Amino acid sequence: MSSVIRRTTTLGVSIAVMTIVSACDIFSPQDNQQSTKQRVIVEIPENIGGANAVANTTTNAFSLPSASMPLTERLNFSVGNSFFRNPWVTAPSSTTARDGLGPYFNTNACQNCHIKDGRGHLPASDDDNHVSLLVRLSIGPSSDPKHSVLTHPILGEQLQDMAIPGLEPEAKLSFKYQYQTQTLSGDEKVELRKPIAVIENTIYDAPLDNLQTSVRIAPAMIGLGYLAALSNEQILANADPDDLDKDGISGKANTVWNLATQSQDLGRFGWKAGQPNLKQQNASAFSGDMGLTSSIVAHDDCTQSQTDCTSAINGGSPEVSDKILDRVTFYTANLAVPLRRINDETTITAGAEIFQTIGCADCHKVSWQTPEVPDMPWLSNQTIYPFTDLLLHDMGEGLADHRSEFNASGTEWRTAPLWGIGLTSTVNSEFGFLHDGRARNLTEAIVWHGGEAQTSQQAFVNLPANERKQLLAFLNSL
């Protein structure tokens, strides 16, 4: 059964469309946990990025500043963009504001990973580089609240496959793939691939026994200031770690270490919500990805065994000044979300309802209201549509990396935001979906979902072909 309440407005702004639907009218779940779930279906407006959304469908769609940002702030945005986009160099250099790269690193510029401020990708061939991804390393979980994992004693917490002149990279990285085929209704076949990182020729003959690895591609950078603005209380209000409502969805918050306050904090950034705020996320990327120190992360990813690394020349202390880090953080907080595109309203509206009815929005929370943001008031009091609850969910064995990160288990991942996802291929023709870039299109990405998302995944698999196309059309409109 279903009842529909529709409201309209003459102002050209979308208002909620509420449909109360019993999930058992749509599909037969694997168990009875979701059989009485009722959902509110929300109509999605064009300006999913609030008053700061931008109208752009070019390769620069993810690189524009918040539309409501005052002109007086554009210089800070441009300076941050410069340090995000341009390469860092080895020390010593006449370019003293941008030197200190390495000794070990994955890339020499943030933009090399976040291509056009969009997603990274797996290598297209054995000869392709790996600069838009990284491989996290560990040998087990840590009981110390200050550390996410037990790091490898020689290779550290992240594999760096590049080095400054005179040093050898930590290892050679390549990939192999496991393939499987999933059949959808209508006998549609989907080939799924899973990347396996192959690490060879390690420095110091580093042992790889019991090594845990996690491949991570760079995510898109849009809308991050909005997500940073949401309060801890807003995020925790959606958590249900013990599944007390018995709906099969048990999102939980990650508890991480805030380096600035030297205390535990709620995690919200990174594939496993391992960072508490944008400034620490950026400082950690400078350190792990480029070997650049800051006041937040005052060390390179060198271990005591890596004597060549610890004794190499540096670019000063810190190599990334507080002023530069603040400007880069400002830039990453103000990359605007593009407007939603609606080229077939009937199809896309139907797809939006299917997306919510089969339970996708149970984790990909449709909308939020930002609170007051004193230092960036243009982000305040905005209704936004990021399609994430910023919580961790068990995604099943298929997506597991078997590597914990603070409270996140080896099967848990933070719900990824979906805004802008339809422009992914426009911004960069090479891209990958999911944490390790395994999915080459949205169908593959959905089919990989398991664990708490298994019921919704099965509903997608069982949808008639035309309804799957409607759902995908909706996602591609975001």
Beta strands, then each sheet from edge to edge (+ up, - down):
strand 1: 2-5
strand 2: 18-22
strand 3: 38-39
strand 4: 104-105
strand 5: 133-138
strand 6: 140-141
strand 7: 149-150
strand 8: 158-159
strand 9: 162-163
strand 10: 172-184
strand 11: 188-200
strand 12: 212-217
strand 13: 254-258
strand 14: 263-267
strand 15: 368-369
strand 16: 383-384
strand 17: 392-394
strand 18: 412-414
sheet 1: 1+ 2- 3+
sheet 2: 4+ 9-
sheet 3: 8+ 5- 12+
sheet 4: 6+ 7-
sheet 5: 10+ 11-
sheet 6: 13+ 14-
sheet 7: 15+ 16-
sheet 8: 17+ 18-
end
